[in-house]
Each structure stands twice: as C-alpha cells, then as structure tokens.
Amino acid sequence: MAIYLLLLVSIAFIFIKQFLFGPRQRLPPGPNALHALTYLSHLIHKPHIALQKLSQIYGPLISFKLGDQLLVVASSPNAAKELLRIHDRVFSGRLLSTIYHNLPGTMHSSILLSHECDKSWKTLRSIAQNCVFSTKAIETNALIRKKKVMEMVEYLRIKQGEVVNVEEMMFAALSNIISSVLTSRNLFDIGREGGNDCRAMMEVMSVVIEKAITFGLVDYLPILKGVDFWSKEKAMDIHRMISLIWGDIIHGRRSARCGGHDGSSGRDFLDVVVDDATFSDDQIGNVLMEILIGATDSTTITTVWMVVELMRNQEMLSRVRQEIAQTVEGDELSESLLSKCHYFQACIKETLRLHVPAPLLVPHRAIESCKLSNYVIPKDSMVLVNAWAIARDPMYWEDETSFKPERFLDSNIGYRGTNYEYLPFGTGLRMCPGSTVAFKNIQMLVGSLLHYFDWSLPNGEDLTKMDMSEKYVTTLKKEKPLLLISRSRVLIR
C-alpha cells in the first residue's frame, strides 16, 4: 500500500509541475499522470498487456510519466524500426536500476546492460563474440552442447516413470552448457539427487533479475534517494551471491595463469578476461553472471512453452517426431540434422512469437534528445519496444493468438531482427548477441526431449488442459512448474 501512496503523491506533484510550470514539448501522445495512475497495478504486474491497451487508445508510439521518469513505448513494426534502426545509435543507451549501480564492479563490466556502447562494452562484446557467439565458436562448441544435453537424457532415462520438473532439468543442462563454454567446467552435477543446487541457482537468478535489473520505487521517484537505505543492502546481498558462484572459479583461474599455464590452446572466455589485466574479480563475476542469465533464463522459458504447446496438440507433436525420425534415421541427434527439420524449426519460431521471452525487450535509453515522427524524445527517456504486442498484432499475424507453426513454413521471416513485426531477440546495436546460440540450444534440448521420450502429466491428467497461466518478472514465464513423467521411446533404426 505504501508504494501506491508514494507513487500517488509523486505523480500528483509531477502532474502539477508538468502542466503548470513545465516546458511545452511535443511528446508522443499518451495518458496524463492521473490516467497513468489508473493503470498502475497492471503496469507493475502485466506491463506488456497494459501498454498494448494504452497503444490501442493513443497510437503506436506513446509516452507518459511514471513518477519523474518519462517512458516512450513503441507498439508497431514501423515505430520499432524508427527507434531501433533509423535512430539506433541515439537509443542505444540503457537505463540501470539504483541497485545495479550499487553493485561493486558494474562499471565497464557489462555486455547487455552497459550504460552506453562505449570502449569497455566493445571490448567485452568482442571477447564474447570470439569465444561464444561467432559462427566458429558455435561450431566448436557444438560437441559441448550435445554432451550436456545427452547427460540430461541419460538422467531422465534413469528417472523414467517418476515426476520430474522439466524446467529445472533444462535449466541445469543450459547452465552446464554455458558454464562449460565460459569457464570449461559444469555448474551442476545433473545426476545429483534432489536438484537442490539447481533450484537454489534458479532462485539466485530470480533475485538478480527482480532486484538488480527491475526498476524499483527510488528509480521512478528520485526524491526518495535521500532516504534510500535499502538499495545498497540489496546490492551487497546480490554481490555476495555472485561471489559465491564465481569467486572460487575466478580465483582458481588467476592462480593457474600465474602458475605458468600459458593457455596457448583451448582458451575459454574466462582465460581471455583474466589475461586482460584491466578487469577485476568483481567485474569478471558480474559479466559471467550476466551471460549466464542471458543464456539460460529466456531459453529455458522458450523450451518450456514449446514443450507445453506441442503436448497440447498431439498432431503437431507427431509431425515433429516423424520429421526428426526421418531426418536423423535412428537415435543420433545432431544440430546439423535438426536444422533440416523445417516444421520443427517453424515450431521454434512460432513459440518465440507467441511467447516472447522478454515482452518489452531490455529497456533502451535516449543518450541525447531526438526528433521522431514530429515528436521530441528527451534525453534519458526510457524507451520500450512492446515486442509481445507487435507479435500479436492482427494487422501482421493471422489468427494471432493461436499456435500455428505452419505460418513460418513458406515465410522468409527470421529471428535475427530484420523483420520488425517479429523481434524475439531485439535488433540493432543492442540486439541479443546470443540469438543463434539460443536457437541452437532450443532445438537440441526440445528435439532430444521429444525424440527420446514420451511424456505424460501426473495422475493421467488431460494434456489438452495444461495450465497456461503466465508470470511476469521482466521475462514472461509459465507460472506453475512443468511437472511431467517420462517414458523412453522405442526408436526404429
């Protein structure tokens, strides 16, 4: 209740200041402060839906204030194109939460969240590109992905007939894939009973996403900074979590490098950043955590939704399995073979359309004032692209709320940000650098789950009535865990 009262007082103050004393700029249309207040609960809990409704009232490019922060929201392909292509550099900044600013070592240690596309951003992005995201790195790391996925498959074979949390299993496999690529070691023993380590890591990531990345009260009401006693404490809690995960790994690698290991072959991401003497342990821990979250959270969400959608439609599931079986001719899956399964690929694209992992992408910031479609976008405006609303716009998508993979079979629409009606990974300077890796991980994980196992709900529940409720915390995930029972399939060679 206190947060609503504080926002109400602040918005009333901003309303008076803006309309009685403020300069008259031609901002994009949108609700005034009092109208925005009526949407407050929805903006907190379901912002993608609230912003879609506002765009239906005011147009594809809107603006309004929350507290003292101006928000500009694009909800059409043309508006997104203007922001992220025509004026890409101007809107290439990021707005960062107060908690994130208070994390030790966050300056010059980010690829996804760096304040601007500065020299340190370019350095880290170049290192990550060479070690993780380039075509060569993706091909080199294909065996790692396959090995970690097969470890998950073997564990599921042991656990068949028992209820398993599919989300946790996929998260553990993804975490081991990315950790092996970054640091040449697993984060989890995927066969360990109980799954407590995996569950604890998922909780840590949820805390980091919710507290360090999500804007809080003080970010919308700078007037509260004088009494902000909680941001630094929360930042230090997150710092301790990150240090607990990565501290020993980083320290061990520094010791190994100082001990004479030249790393002339097989250098991973951690080797490169450790050898670059400009990065502190805190900075390295932060960027490792950022890449781990970026590579696991949204990909896990997509794999869960894809399994759910296919299980709810057994005809589609049978078609996917038949296509995979005809392509691989046995039980040996590989990325190169799965990439030839066109209907399966269409299912991945359709899942990314209907269940955009980050509905509003990652917030952009105007690094300078800019004119856009006869409107003025002031410096430091928060700029959002409602990719969720764009992907469900009936002007561009027939039967937009239905899961229809065939819409991508005869389409040249790709996921690399060149089609502005479909932006699951964003576009422009700030496009997710790991989009291709994510697509590879999704196809390997889901392909394996569907090819090697039959799945059923506990207690013989009806698959077509699976719960589809969603939960929004910057990403849009399935609210209830996906609990399934596996049974190994008999594969004809």
C-alpha positions as CSV (number, residue, x, y, z in Angstrom):
1,M,0.0,0.0,0.0
2,A,2.9,2.3,0.8
3,I,4.3,2.1,-2.7
4,Y,1.0,3.2,-4.2
5,L,0.7,6.1,-1.8
6,L,4.2,7.3,-2.5
7,L,3.6,7.0,-6.3
8,L,0.3,8.8,-6.0
9,V,1.9,11.8,-4.1
10,S,4.8,11.9,-6.6
11,I,2.6,11.6,-9.7
12,A,0.4,14.4,-8.3
13,F,3.5,16.5,-7.8
14,I,4.7,15.7,-11.3
15,F,1.3,16.4,-12.8
16,I,1.2,19.9,-11.2
17,K,4.8,20.7,-12.2
18,Q,4.4,19.4,-15.7
19,F,1.1,21.2,-16.6
20,L,1.6,24.4,-14.7
21,F,5.3,25.1,-14.8
22,G,6.9,22.6,-17.2
23,P,8.1,23.4,-20.8
24,R,5.7,22.5,-23.6
25,Q,7.5,19.8,-25.6
26,R,5.7,17.9,-28.4
27,L,5.9,14.5,-26.8
28,P,4.3,11.4,-28.3
29,P,0.6,11.2,-27.2
30,G,-0.3,9.3,-24.1
31,P,-2.1,9.3,-20.8
32,N,-1.6,12.1,-18.3
33,A,-0.2,11.4,-14.9
34,L,-3.6,10.8,-13.4
35,H,-4.8,8.4,-16.2
36,A,-1.5,6.5,-15.9
37,L,-2.2,6.0,-12.2
38,T,-5.3,4.0,-13.1
39,Y,-3.1,1.5,-15.0
40,L,-0.5,1.3,-12.2
41,S,-1.4,-2.2,-10.9
42,H,-1.3,-3.6,-14.5
43,L,1.9,-1.7,-15.3
44,I,3.5,-3.4,-12.4
45,H,2.2,-7.0,-12.9
46,K,1.4,-7.2,-16.6
47,P,3.0,-4.2,-18.3
48,H,3.0,-5.7,-21.8
49,I,-0.8,-6.0,-21.7
50,A,-1.3,-2.6,-20.1
51,L,0.9,-0.9,-22.7
52,Q,-0.8,-2.7,-25.5
53,K,-4.1,-1.3,-24.3
54,L,-2.7,2.2,-24.0
55,S,-1.3,1.9,-27.5
56,Q,-4.8,1.0,-28.8
57,I,-6.0,4.2,-27.3
58,Y,-3.2,6.6,-28.1
59,G,-1.4,5.1,-31.1
60,P,1.7,3.0,-31.9
61,L,4.1,5.5,-30.3
62,I,3.1,6.8,-26.9
63,S,4.7,8.5,-23.9
64,F,3.8,9.1,-20.3
65,K,5.4,9.6,-16.9
66,L,5.8,7.2,-14.0
67,G,7.0,9.3,-11.2
68,D,9.7,11.5,-12.6
69,Q,10.7,9.1,-15.4
70,L,9.4,9.6,-19.0
71,L,8.5,6.4,-20.8
72,V,8.3,6.1,-24.5
73,V,6.7,2.9,-25.9
74,A,6.7,1.6,-29.5
75,S,4.0,-1.0,-30.3
76,S,4.1,-1.3,-34.0
77,P,6.8,-2.5,-36.5
78,N,7.2,0.9,-38.0
79,A,7.6,2.6,-34.7
80,A,10.1,-0.1,-33.6
81,K,12.0,0.4,-36.9
82,E,12.3,4.1,-36.3
83,L,13.7,3.6,-32.8
84,L,16.0,0.6,-33.4
85,R,17.2,1.1,-36.9
86,I,16.8,4.7,-38.2
87,H,17.8,6.2,-34.8
88,D,19.6,3.1,-33.4
89,R,22.6,5.0,-32.0
90,V,20.5,7.6,-30.2
91,F,18.5,4.9,-28.4
92,S,21.5,2.6,-27.7
93,G,21.8,3.5,-24.1
94,R,20.5,1.6,-21.1
95,L,18.7,2.8,-18.0
96,L,20.0,0.9,-15.0
97,S,18.4,0.5,-11.6
98,T,19.8,2.1,-8.4
99,I,20.5,-1.4,-7.1
100,Y,22.5,-2.3,-10.2
101,H,24.6,0.9,-9.8
102,N,25.4,-0.1,-6.3
103,L,26.8,-3.5,-7.2
104,P,30.6,-3.5,-6.9
105,G,32.3,-3.7,-10.3
106,T,29.4,-2.9,-12.5
107,M,31.2,-0.1,-14.3
108,H,32.7,-1.3,-17.5
109,S,31.8,-4.9,-17.0
110,S,28.6,-5.5,-19.0
111,I,27.6,-6.6,-22.5
112,L,23.8,-6.5,-22.1
113,L,23.4,-3.7,-19.5
114,S,26.2,-1.3,-20.2
115,H,25.1,2.3,-19.8
116,E,26.4,3.1,-23.3
117,C,28.1,1.3,-26.2
118,D,31.5,2.5,-25.0
119,K,35.0,1.2,-25.3
120,S,34.6,-1.4,-22.5
121,W,31.3,-2.6,-24.0
122,K,33.0,-3.1,-27.3
123,T,35.9,-5.0,-25.7
124,L,33.7,-7.4,-23.8
125,R,31.4,-7.9,-26.7
126,S,34.3,-8.7,-28.9
127,I,35.7,-11.2,-26.5
128,A,32.3,-12.8,-26.1
129,Q,31.8,-12.8,-29.8
130,N,35.1,-14.7,-30.4
131,C,34.6,-17.2,-27.6
132,V,30.9,-17.8,-27.6
133,F,28.8,-16.2,-30.3
134,S,30.7,-16.3,-33.5
135,T,30.0,-18.9,-36.2
136,K,33.3,-20.5,-35.5
137,A,32.7,-20.6,-31.7
138,I,29.2,-22.0,-32.2
139,E,30.6,-24.8,-34.4
140,T,33.4,-25.5,-32.0
141,N,31.1,-25.7,-29.0
142,A,28.5,-28.0,-30.7
143,L,30.0,-31.0,-29.1
144,I,29.7,-29.4,-25.7
145,R,26.0,-28.7,-26.2
146,K,25.4,-32.3,-27.4
147,K,27.3,-33.8,-24.5
148,K,25.5,-31.7,-21.8
149,V,22.1,-32.5,-23.4
150,M,22.8,-36.2,-23.5
151,E,23.8,-36.1,-19.8
152,M,20.3,-34.8,-19.2
153,V,18.8,-37.5,-21.4
154,E,20.7,-40.3,-19.6
155,Y,19.4,-38.9,-16.2
156,L,15.8,-38.8,-17.5
157,R,16.2,-42.4,-18.6
158,I,17.1,-43.3,-15.1
159,K,14.2,-41.3,-13.7
160,Q,11.6,-42.5,-16.2
161,G,8.2,-43.3,-14.6
162,E,8.9,-40.6,-11.9
163,V,7.6,-37.0,-11.8
164,V,10.4,-34.6,-12.9
165,N,10.5,-30.8,-13.0
166,V,11.2,-30.3,-16.7
167,E,12.1,-26.6,-16.3
168,E,14.8,-27.4,-13.7
169,M,16.2,-30.1,-15.9
170,M,16.5,-27.9,-18.9
171,F,17.9,-25.0,-16.8
172,A,20.6,-27.3,-15.4
173,A,21.6,-28.5,-18.8
174,L,21.7,-25.0,-20.2
175,S,23.7,-23.8,-17.2
176,N,26.3,-26.5,-17.8
177,I,26.5,-25.7,-21.5
178,I,27.2,-22.0,-21.0
179,S,29.4,-22.5,-18.0
180,S,31.5,-25.1,-19.9
181,V,31.8,-22.6,-22.8
182,L,32.7,-19.7,-20.5
183,T,34.9,-21.5,-17.8
184,S,35.4,-25.1,-19.1
185,R,33.5,-26.6,-16.1
186,N,30.0,-27.6,-15.1
187,L,27.9,-25.7,-12.6
188,F,25.9,-28.7,-11.6
189,D,26.1,-32.5,-11.3
190,I,23.0,-33.1,-13.3
191,G,22.5,-36.6,-11.9
192,R,22.7,-35.5,-8.3
193,E,19.5,-36.4,-6.4
194,G,17.2,-33.7,-5.1
195,G,18.1,-31.0,-7.5
196,N,18.7,-28.5,-4.6
197,D,21.7,-26.9,-6.2
198,C,19.9,-26.2,-9.4
199,R,16.8,-24.9,-7.6
200,A,19.0,-22.6,-5.5
201,M,20.7,-21.3,-8.6
202,M,17.3,-20.6,-10.2
203,E,16.3,-18.7,-7.1
204,V,19.5,-16.7,-7.2
205,M,18.9,-15.7,-10.8
206,S,15.3,-14.7,-10.0
207,V,16.6,-12.4,-7.2
208,V,19.2,-10.9,-9.5
209,I,16.7,-10.3,-12.3
210,E,14.0,-9.0,-9.9
211,K,16.2,-6.7,-7.8
212,A,19.1,-5.7,-9.9
213,I,17.6,-5.3,-13.3
214,T,14.0,-4.3,-12.5
215,F,13.3,-0.7,-11.7
216,G,12.3,0.0,-8.1
217,L,10.5,2.8,-6.4
218,V,13.5,5.0,-6.0
219,D,14.2,4.8,-9.7
220,Y,10.9,6.4,-10.5
221,L,11.0,8.8,-7.5
222,P,14.5,10.2,-7.3
223,I,13.2,12.4,-4.4
224,L,13.5,9.3,-2.3
225,K,17.2,8.8,-2.7
226,G,17.9,10.7,0.5
227,V,16.0,8.1,2.4
228,D,17.1,5.1,0.3
229,F,18.5,2.7,2.9
230,W,17.7,-0.5,1.1
231,S,19.3,-0.3,-2.4
232,K,22.9,-0.7,-1.1
233,E,22.0,-3.5,1.2
234,K,20.2,-5.4,-1.6
235,A,23.1,-4.8,-3.9
236,M,25.6,-6.3,-1.4
237,D,23.3,-9.3,-1.0
238,I,23.4,-9.8,-4.7
239,H,27.2,-9.2,-4.8
240,R,27.6,-12.0,-2.2
241,M,25.5,-14.4,-4.3
242,I,27.6,-13.7,-7.4
243,S,30.9,-14.0,-5.5
244,L,29.7,-17.3,-4.0
245,I,29.0,-18.7,-7.5
246,W,32.0,-17.4,-9.4
247,G,34.6,-16.2,-6.8
248,D,36.5,-19.5,-6.4
249,I,36.4,-20.2,-10.1
250,I,37.9,-16.8,-10.9
251,H,40.5,-17.1,-8.1
252,G,41.5,-20.6,-9.2
253,R,41.9,-19.5,-12.8
254,R,44.1,-16.5,-11.8
255,S,46.3,-18.8,-9.7
256,A,46.6,-21.2,-12.6
257,R,47.6,-18.4,-15.0
258,C,50.1,-17.0,-12.6
259,G,51.5,-20.5,-12.0
260,G,52.8,-20.7,-15.6
261,H,49.9,-22.2,-17.5
262,D,50.1,-20.3,-20.8
263,G,46.7,-21.4,-22.1
264,S,48.1,-21.5,-25.7
265,S,45.3,-23.8,-26.7
266,G,41.7,-24.2,-25.7
267,R,41.4,-20.7,-24.2
268,D,37.9,-20.0,-23.0
269,F,36.1,-16.8,-22.1
270,L,37.4,-16.7,-18.6
271,D,41.0,-17.2,-19.7
272,V,40.8,-14.2,-22.0
273,V,39.2,-11.8,-19.4
274,V,41.7,-12.9,-16.7
275,D,44.6,-12.3,-19.1
276,D,43.3,-8.8,-19.7
277,A,44.6,-7.1,-16.5
278,T,42.0,-4.3,-16.7
279,F,39.2,-6.5,-15.3
280,S,38.8,-7.0,-11.5
281,D,37.3,-10.1,-9.9
282,D,34.0,-8.3,-9.3
283,Q,33.8,-7.2,-12.9
284,I,34.5,-10.7,-14.2
285,G,31.9,-12.2,-11.8
286,N,29.3,-9.7,-12.9
287,V,29.8,-10.3,-16.7
288,L,29.8,-14.1,-16.1
289,M,26.6,-13.8,-14.2
290,E,25.1,-11.6,-16.9
291,I,25.9,-14.0,-19.7
292,L,24.7,-17.0,-17.7
293,I,21.4,-15.3,-17.0
294,G,21.0,-14.2,-20.6
295,A,21.8,-17.6,-22.0
296,T,19.6,-19.6,-19.6
297,D,16.6,-17.7,-18.4
298,S,14.9,-16.8,-21.7
299,T,16.0,-20.1,-23.4
300,T,14.5,-22.1,-20.5
301,I,11.3,-20.2,-20.8
302,T,11.1,-20.8,-24.5
303,T,11.8,-24.6,-24.2
304,V,9.1,-24.9,-21.5
305,W,6.5,-23.1,-23.6
306,M,7.4,-25.1,-26.7
307,V,7.0,-28.5,-24.9
308,V,3.7,-27.3,-23.5
309,E,2.3,-26.1,-26.9
310,L,3.3,-29.4,-28.6
311,M,2.0,-31.6,-25.9
312,R,-1.4,-29.8,-26.0
313,N,-1.5,-30.5,-29.7
314,Q,-0.7,-34.1,-30.3
315,E,-1.0,-33.9,-34.1
316,M,1.8,-31.3,-34.2
317,L,3.8,-33.3,-31.8
318,S,3.5,-36.4,-34.0
319,R,4.5,-34.4,-37.1
320,V,7.6,-33.1,-35.3
321,R,8.6,-36.5,-34.1
322,Q,8.1,-38.0,-37.6
323,E,10.2,-35.3,-39.2
324,I,13.0,-35.8,-36.7
325,A,12.9,-39.5,-37.1
326,Q,13.1,-39.4,-40.9
327,T,15.9,-36.9,-40.8
328,V,18.2,-38.5,-38.2
329,E,17.4,-42.1,-39.1
330,G,17.9,-43.5,-35.6
331,D,18.8,-42.2,-32.2
332,E,21.8,-39.9,-33.1
333,L,20.7,-36.3,-32.9
334,S,22.9,-33.5,-34.2
335,E,22.4,-29.8,-34.7
336,S,23.1,-30.0,-38.4
337,L,20.4,-32.7,-38.9
338,L,17.9,-30.9,-36.7
339,S,18.4,-27.7,-38.7
340,K,17.0,-29.6,-41.7
341,C,13.7,-30.3,-39.9
342,H,11.7,-27.4,-41.3
343,Y,8.5,-27.9,-39.4
344,F,10.4,-28.3,-36.2
345,Q,12.2,-25.0,-36.9
346,A,8.9,-23.4,-37.6
347,C,7.7,-24.6,-34.2
348,I,10.6,-22.8,-32.5
349,K,9.9,-19.6,-34.4
350,E,6.2,-19.8,-33.5
351,T,7.0,-20.4,-29.8
352,L,9.2,-17.3,-29.9
353,R,6.4,-15.3,-31.5
354,L,3.5,-16.4,-29.2
355,H,5.6,-16.5,-26.0
356,V,8.2,-13.7,-26.4
357,P,10.6,-14.4,-23.5
358,A,11.2,-10.7,-22.8
359,P,7.9,-9.0,-23.9
360,L,9.4,-5.5,-23.6
361,L,12.9,-6.5,-24.6
362,V,15.5,-4.8,-22.4
363,P,14.8,-1.1,-21.8
364,H,16.7,1.4,-24.0
365,R,17.7,4.9,-23.1
366,A,17.9,8.0,-25.2
367,I,21.5,9.2,-25.0
368,E,20.5,12.5,-26.4
369,S,17.3,14.4,-27.4
370,C,15.9,13.2,-30.7
371,K,13.1,14.1,-33.1
372,L,11.0,11.2,-34.1
373,S,7.9,11.4,-36.3
374,N,7.5,15.1,-35.5
375,Y,7.8,14.4,-31.8
376,V,10.6,15.1,-29.4
377,I,12.1,12.3,-27.3
378,P,14.0,13.9,-24.5
379,K,17.5,12.7,-23.4
380,D,17.4,10.0,-20.8
381,S,13.8,8.9,-21.7
382,M,13.2,5.2,-21.0
383,V,12.4,3.6,-24.4
384,L,10.5,0.3,-24.6
385,V,9.5,-1.8,-27.6
386,N,6.5,-4.0,-26.9
387,A,7.6,-7.0,-28.9
388,W,4.8,-9.0,-27.3
389,A,2.1,-6.7,-28.7
390,I,3.8,-6.4,-32.1
391,A,4.0,-10.2,-32.4
392,R,0.2,-10.4,-31.7
393,D,-0.9,-7.6,-33.9
394,P,-3.7,-8.9,-36.2
395,M,-2.6,-6.4,-38.9
396,Y,0.5,-8.6,-39.4
397,W,-0.5,-12.0,-38.0
398,E,-3.5,-14.0,-39.0
399,D,-5.2,-15.8,-36.1
400,E,-2.6,-14.1,-33.9
401,T,-3.3,-15.7,-30.6
402,S,-3.1,-19.3,-31.9
403,F,-0.1,-21.5,-32.0
404,K,0.3,-22.1,-35.8
405,P,3.9,-23.2,-36.8
406,E,2.9,-23.5,-40.4
407,R,2.8,-19.8,-40.8
408,F,6.6,-19.9,-40.9
409,L,6.9,-22.7,-43.4
410,D,6.6,-20.6,-46.5
411,S,7.9,-17.4,-44.9
412,N,11.3,-15.7,-45.0
413,I,10.8,-14.1,-41.6
414,G,13.8,-14.9,-39.4
415,Y,14.7,-14.3,-35.8
416,R,17.7,-12.0,-36.5
417,G,15.9,-8.7,-36.2
418,T,15.5,-7.8,-39.8
419,N,11.7,-8.2,-39.8
420,Y,10.2,-5.6,-37.4
421,E,6.9,-7.5,-36.9
422,Y,9.0,-10.3,-35.2
423,L,11.7,-9.2,-32.7
424,P,12.1,-12.1,-30.1
425,F,15.8,-11.1,-29.7
426,G,15.5,-7.4,-30.4
427,T,17.5,-5.7,-33.2
428,G,20.2,-3.1,-33.8
429,L,23.2,-2.4,-31.7
430,R,21.6,-3.8,-28.6
431,M,20.2,-7.0,-30.2
432,C,20.8,-10.1,-28.1
433,P,24.3,-11.3,-29.2
434,G,23.4,-14.9,-28.4
435,S,20.3,-15.3,-30.6
436,T,22.0,-18.0,-32.8
437,V,23.3,-19.9,-29.7
438,A,19.9,-19.7,-28.1
439,F,18.2,-21.2,-31.2
440,K,20.8,-24.0,-31.3
441,N,20.2,-24.8,-27.6
442,I,16.4,-24.8,-28.0
443,Q,16.5,-27.2,-30.9
444,M,18.9,-29.5,-29.2
445,L,17.0,-29.6,-25.9
446,V,13.5,-29.8,-27.2
447,G,14.5,-32.2,-30.0
448,S,16.0,-34.6,-27.5
449,L,13.1,-34.4,-25.1
450,L,10.6,-35.2,-27.9
451,H,12.7,-37.7,-29.8
452,Y,13.8,-39.9,-26.9
453,F,10.8,-39.7,-24.6
454,D,7.0,-39.9,-24.4
455,W,5.6,-37.5,-21.8
456,S,2.5,-37.5,-19.6
457,L,1.1,-35.5,-16.8
458,P,1.0,-36.8,-13.2
459,N,-2.2,-38.7,-12.3
460,G,-3.1,-39.1,-16.0
461,E,-4.3,-35.6,-16.4
462,D,-5.6,-34.3,-19.7
463,L,-2.7,-32.9,-21.8
464,T,-5.0,-30.5,-23.7
465,K,-6.0,-28.9,-20.4
466,M,-2.5,-28.0,-19.2
467,D,-2.3,-24.8,-17.2
468,M,-1.2,-21.8,-19.4
469,S,-1.1,-19.1,-16.8
470,E,1.9,-16.7,-17.0
471,K,4.1,-14.8,-14.6
472,Y,5.9,-11.6,-15.5
473,V,9.2,-10.6,-13.9
474,T,10.9,-8.8,-16.9
475,T,10.6,-12.1,-18.6
476,L,7.3,-14.0,-19.2
477,K,7.4,-17.5,-17.9
478,K,5.0,-20.3,-17.1
479,E,3.6,-19.5,-13.7
480,K,3.3,-23.1,-12.4
481,P,6.2,-25.6,-12.8
482,L,6.1,-28.1,-15.7
483,L,5.9,-31.4,-13.9
484,L,5.9,-34.4,-16.3
485,I,6.5,-38.1,-16.3
486,S,8.9,-39.5,-19.0
487,R,9.0,-42.9,-20.7
488,S,11.7,-43.9,-23.1
489,R,10.5,-44.3,-26.7
490,V,11.4,-47.3,-28.8
491,L,13.3,-45.9,-31.8
492,I,13.4,-47.7,-35.1
493,R,16.9,-47.6,-36.6
